[in-house]
Amino acid sequence: MDATLLITVVLVVVFALVFDFTNGFHDTANAMATSVATGALKPRTAVVIAGVLNLVGAFLSTEVAKTISSGIIRTDSSGHEMITPALIFAGLVGAIIWNLVTWYFGLPSSSSHALFGGLIGAAILGGGVGAISWSGVVTSIVIPAVLAPIVAGIAALIGTVIVYRMTKQASVPHAKPAFRVAQTVSASLVALAHGTSDAQKTMGVITLTLIAANAQPANTGPQFWVILTCGLAIGLGTAIGGFRIMKTVGTRITPVESPQGFAAESASAATILASSHLGFPLSTTQVVSGSIVGVGLGKRLSEVHWNVAGRIGLGWVFTLPAAAVVGAVAAWVAISSTAGLVIVAIAAVVGVAVIFRLAGRKPVTARNVNEGAPDAAPQTQGALA
């Protein structure tokens, strides 16, 4: 392996772990937003639990990682990947930048689709449209993206109706602690499921890079060190907490009470775990958002804030192409020379620093994340601290 290739592989691994870290705090809301909104868990406690379970989930399955490393990018006639480590690096830059832009605006976009978009844009610029397995894109990305939030939303709607009918006193104060305790279990399952899904995607990217650099045989899964480092990165990012997006998911889509939160989390966990088992790189963000809309519909149609839901939907539509454009531009510079790689890396670091500095002007923290939540009154007996 020559010096330039070695530098590129190292950059890919570092930026892949950075993306995994941003994925963690970007998607923390997916697991814990409703539990925090209903008062079942305090914000800091919630994100630490989610971080630990994300790490555990990373070791439970590698099916999604295999889909990423061998199901999206084509191989040539000799069996080599039609994408180079430099292009993968550029794709990661596109994913990271889009993740942070949407995080800044509190928009629960899909980290998964940001990653796919960045890789697809870079691969097309470097190898043409023939570098992409479009059938894999349709079956593994497009179809799940359309169906997953619908399936999860319907399941959550049905669950909400059943819970409210079986427990007539669900909204009475003395009944809420029981649902809050149940929420800690269902939210933990979502966090565990998130680890089995989203951590795998970065594992797949690193594995794809090692295969493209001839450092690992084709059609093989992630190595142990890849699984461990990716699990630690996403777990750490989750433990830090992405409160900007948590606020949107927990309080702005629809008012969420404890029974609804339990239904939404249960439906989300079941959908994500099933897709991870099948190897579908599902978007946790889309599943959870669909579930929350479903529980809003299950209680009262008018309680869903459709303007917020509409903005989230537009974010989903634009995520993949926007990340693809950034990935393609980064690829155009990165593949020019070693200097190009360094320029892209520096530009990415500067961009990240600027976004964090802007976010610091209007912070969303554990103290104000719950403003506007209807059911998160002061912690009652039975709710976990």
C-alpha positions in Angstrom: 0.0 0.0 0.0 1.6 3.3 -1.1 1.8 6.4 1.1 -1.1 8.2 -0.6 -3.4 5.2 -0.3 -2.4 4.7 3.3 -3.2 8.3 4.1 -6.5 8.0 2.4 -7.5 4.9 4.2 -6.6 6.5 7.6 -8.6 9.6 6.7 -11.6 7.4 5.8 -11.4 5.5 9.1 -11.1 8.7 11.1 -14.0 10.5 9.2 -16.1 7.4 9.3 -15.8 7.4 13.1 -16.6 11.1 13.2 -19.7 10.4 11.1 -20.6 7.6 13.5 -20.2 10.0 16.4 -22.5 12.6 14.7 -24.9 9.8 13.9 -25.1 9.1 17.7 -26.0 12.6 18.9 -28.0 13.3 15.7 -30.2 10.3 16.3 -30.3 10.2 20.1 -33.8 11.7 19.8 -35.0 8.6 18.0 -34.6 6.4 21.1 -35.3 8.8 23.9 -37.4 11.8 22.8 -40.8 10.5 23.9 -39.5 9.2 27.2 -37.9 12.6 27.9 -41.0 14.4 26.7 -43.3 12.4 29.1 -41.0 12.6 32.0 -40.2 8.9 32.1 -36.5 9.6 32.0 -34.4 12.7 32.8 -32.6 13.9 29.7 -29.0 13.1 30.9 -30.0 9.7 32.2 -31.8 8.9 28.9 -28.8 9.7 26.7 -26.4 7.7 28.8 -28.7 4.6 28.7 -29.1 5.0 25.0 -25.3 5.3 24.5 -24.6 2.1 26.4 -27.3 0.2 24.5 -26.1 1.5 21.2 -22.7 0.0 21.9 -24.3 -3.3 22.9 -26.5 -3.3 19.8 -23.4 -2.9 17.5 -22.3 -6.4 18.4 -25.6 -8.1 17.8 -25.8 -8.0 14.0 -23.6 -7.3 11.0 -26.2 -7.9 8.3 -26.7 -4.2 7.6 -22.9 -3.7 7.4 -22.7 -6.4 4.7 -25.4 -4.7 2.7 -23.4 -1.4 2.8 -20.1 -3.0 1.9 -21.4 -5.2 -0.9 -24.9 -4.2 -1.9 -24.7 -0.6 -3.1 -21.5 -0.2 -5.0 -20.8 -2.4 -8.0 -17.7 -4.5 -8.6 -15.9 -4.6 -11.9 -15.2 -7.7 -14.0 -12.2 -8.6 -11.8 -14.2 -8.4 -8.6 -12.8 -5.1 -7.4 -15.1 -2.4 -6.0 -15.8 0.5 -8.5 -15.1 3.1 -5.8 -11.8 4.1 -4.3 -10.9 5.1 -0.7 -10.6 8.7 -1.8 -14.2 8.7 -3.1 -15.5 7.0 0.1 -13.7 9.7 2.1 -15.5 12.4 0.0 -18.8 10.7 0.5 -18.3 10.7 4.2 -17.6 14.4 4.1 -20.9 15.0 2.4 -22.7 12.9 5.0 -21.1 14.6 8.0 -21.8 18.1 6.7 -25.5 17.4 5.9 -25.9 15.7 9.3 -24.6 18.7 11.1 -26.6 21.2 9.0 -29.9 19.4 9.8 -28.8 19.0 13.5 -28.3 22.7 13.7 -31.9 23.3 12.5 -33.3 20.6 14.8 -34.5 18.7 11.8 -34.6 14.9 12.3 -33.3 13.9 8.9 -31.9 10.5 8.1 -28.2 10.0 8.9 -28.5 6.8 6.9 -29.6 8.6 3.7 -27.0 11.3 4.2 -24.4 8.5 4.2 -25.9 6.8 1.2 -26.2 10.1 -0.7 -22.6 11.1 0.0 -21.3 7.8 -1.2 -23.5 7.7 -4.3 -22.6 11.2 -5.3 -18.9 10.5 -4.9 -19.1 7.2 -6.7 -21.0 8.6 -9.7 -18.4 11.4 -10.1 -15.5 8.9 -9.9 -16.9 6.0 -11.7 -20.1 7.1 -13.5 -23.6 5.9 -13.0 -22.5 2.4 -13.7 -20.6 2.3 -10.4 -23.9 2.2 -8.5 -26.0 -1.0 -8.1 -29.3 0.8 -8.7 -31.3 -2.4 -8.0 -29.6 -2.5 -4.6 -30.5 1.2 -4.1 -34.1 0.6 -4.8 -34.6 -2.6 -2.8 -32.3 -1.7 0.2 -32.9 2.1 0.4 -35.8 3.5 -1.5 -38.5 0.9 -0.8 -37.7 0.6 3.0 -37.6 4.5 3.2 -41.2 4.6 1.8 -42.6 1.7 3.7 -40.9 1.8 7.1 -42.5 5.0 8.5 -45.9 3.9 7.2 -45.6 0.5 8.8 -44.3 1.9 12.0 -47.0 4.6 12.0 -49.8 2.2 11.5 -48.4 -0.1 14.3 -48.1 2.9 16.6 -51.6 4.1 15.8 -53.1 0.6 16.5 -51.1 0.4 19.7 -52.3 3.7 20.9 -55.9 2.9 20.3 -55.5 -0.5 22.1 -53.7 1.1 25.1 -56.3 3.8 25.6 -59.2 1.4 25.3 -57.7 -1.2 27.6 -56.7 1.4 30.2 -59.5 3.9 30.5 -57.7 5.8 33.3 -54.4 6.2 31.3 -54.6 10.0 31.5 -55.3 10.0 35.2 -52.2 11.2 37.1 -51.9 8.0 39.3 -51.8 5.8 36.1 -49.0 7.7 34.4 -46.1 6.4 36.5 -46.8 2.8 35.3 -46.6 3.9 31.7 -43.5 5.8 32.3 -41.8 2.7 33.8 -43.0 0.7 30.7 -41.5 3.5 28.5 -38.0 3.0 30.0 -38.2 -0.6 28.6 -39.5 0.3 25.2 -37.1 3.2 24.8 -34.2 1.0 25.7 -35.3 -1.4 23.0 -35.3 1.4 20.5 -31.7 2.4 21.6 -30.6 -1.3 21.3 -32.2 -1.5 17.8 -30.5 1.7 16.8 -27.2 0.1 17.6 -28.0 -3.0 15.5 -28.9 -0.7 12.5 -27.0 2.6 12.4 -23.6 1.4 13.9 -23.6 -1.2 11.1 -23.6 1.4 8.4 -20.3 2.9 9.4 -18.8 -0.6 9.8 -19.9 -1.2 6.3 -18.2 1.9 5.0 -14.9 1.1 6.7 -15.1 -2.5 5.4 -15.8 -1.2 1.9 -12.7 1.0 2.2 -10.5 -1.9 3.3 -11.9 -4.1 0.4 -11.3 -1.2 -2.1 -7.7 -0.9 -0.8 -7.1 -4.6 -1.2 -6.6 -4.8 2.6 -9.5 -7.2 3.0 -11.1 -9.9 0.8 -14.2 -9.0 -1.1 -17.6 -10.0 0.2 -16.4 -10.3 3.8 -17.9 -8.8 6.9 -16.4 -6.2 9.3 -13.5 -7.1 11.4 -13.7 -7.1 15.2 -11.7 -3.8 15.6 -14.1 -2.2 13.2 -17.2 -3.4 15.2 -15.7 -2.2 18.5 -14.6 1.3 17.3 -17.8 2.0 15.5 -19.8 0.8 18.5 -17.8 3.1 20.8 -18.1 6.1 18.5 -21.9 5.9 18.1 -22.3 5.1 21.8 -20.2 8.1 22.8 -22.1 10.4 20.4 -25.4 9.2 21.8 -24.3 9.7 25.4 -23.4 13.3 24.7 -27.0 13.9 23.6 -28.5 15.6 20.5 -31.0 17.8 22.4 -31.8 20.0 19.4 -33.4 17.2 17.5 -34.8 15.6 20.7 -36.9 18.7 21.2 -38.4 18.6 17.7 -39.3 14.9 17.9 -40.5 14.9 21.5 -42.6 18.1 21.6 -43.2 19.6 18.1 -44.7 16.8 16.0 -47.5 16.0 18.3 -48.2 16.3 22.1 -47.1 12.9 23.5 -48.4 11.4 26.7 -47.0 8.3 28.4 -49.3 5.7 26.8 -48.5 7.2 23.3 -44.8 7.2 24.0 -44.9 3.5 25.0 -46.8 2.7 21.8 -44.5 4.7 19.6 -41.3 3.2 21.0 -42.6 -0.4 20.9 -43.6 0.0 17.3 -40.3 1.6 16.4 -38.2 -1.1 18.1 -40.1 -3.9 16.4 -39.7 -2.4 13.0 -36.0 -1.6 13.3 -35.1 -5.0 14.8 -36.9 -6.8 12.1 -35.2 -4.8 9.3 -31.8 -5.2 10.9 -32.3 -9.0 11.0 -33.2 -8.9 7.2 -30.2 -6.7 6.4 -32.1 -3.6 5.4 -30.2 -0.3 6.3 -33.4 1.3 7.6 -33.5 5.0 8.7 -34.2 5.0 12.5 -35.2 8.7 12.1 -38.0 7.9 9.7 -39.3 4.9 11.7 -39.5 6.9 14.9 -41.0 10.0 13.3 -43.6 7.8 11.5 -44.4 6.2 14.9 -44.9 9.5 16.6 -47.3 10.7 13.8 -49.1 7.4 14.2 -49.7 7.9 18.0 -50.9 11.4 17.3 -53.4 10.0 14.8 -54.4 7.3 17.2 -55.5 9.8 19.8 -56.8 12.7 17.8 -56.1 13.8 14.2 -56.0 17.5 15.1 -53.1 16.9 17.5 -50.6 16.2 14.8 -48.7 19.4 13.8 -48.7 18.8 10.1 -46.6 21.9 9.3 -43.8 20.4 11.4 -44.4 16.9 9.9 -44.3 18.4 6.4 -40.9 20.1 7.0 -39.5 16.8 8.3 -40.8 15.1 5.2 -39.1 17.6 2.9 -35.9 17.1 4.8 -36.2 13.4 4.1 -36.7 14.1 0.4 -33.7 16.4 0.1 -31.3 14.5 2.3 -30.0 12.0 -0.2 -29.5 14.4 -3.2 -28.1 17.2 -1.0 -25.5 14.9 0.6 -24.8 13.5 -2.9 -24.0 17.0 -4.2 -21.6 17.7 -1.3 -20.0 14.3 -1.7 -19.5 14.8 -5.5 -17.9 18.3 -5.0 -15.7 16.8 -2.3 -14.8 14.0 -4.6 -13.9 16.3 -7.4 -11.3 18.0 -5.2 -10.1 14.9 -3.3 -9.3 12.7 -6.3 -7.1 15.4 -7.9 -4.1 14.8 -5.7 -2.9 14.2 -2.1 -3.1 17.9 -1.6 -6.8 17.7 -2.7 -7.4 15.2 0.0 -5.9 17.5 2.6 -7.8 20.5 1.4 -11.1 18.6 1.7 -10.2 17.4 5.2 -9.4 20.9 6.3 -12.5 22.4 4.7 -14.6 19.7 6.5 -13.1 20.5 9.9 -13.6 24.2 9.3 -17.2 23.6 8.3 -17.9 21.5 11.4 -16.4 24.1 13.7 -18.5 26.9 12.1 -21.7 24.9 12.6 -20.9 24.1 16.2 -20.1 27.8 16.9 -23.4 28.9 15.3 -25.3 26.3 17.3 -23.7 27.6 20.5 -25.5 30.9 20.1 -28.9 29.3 20.6 -28.2 26.1 22.6 -30.7 23.4 23.3 -29.7 21.6 26.4 -31.0 19.1 29.0 -32.5 22.1 30.8 -34.7 23.4 28.0 -35.2 20.4 25.8 -38.6 19.7 27.4 -40.2 23.1 27.0 -43.6 22.7 25.5 -44.0 19.0 26.4 -47.6 18.4 27.8 -46.9 15.3 29.9 -43.4 16.0 31.4 -44.5 17.7 34.5 -42.1 17.4 37.5 -41.0 13.8 37.9 -43.7 11.8 39.8 -43.1 8.7 41.9 -42.5 5.8 39.5 -40.8 7.8 36.9 -37.1 7.0 36.6 -34.6 9.7 37.4 
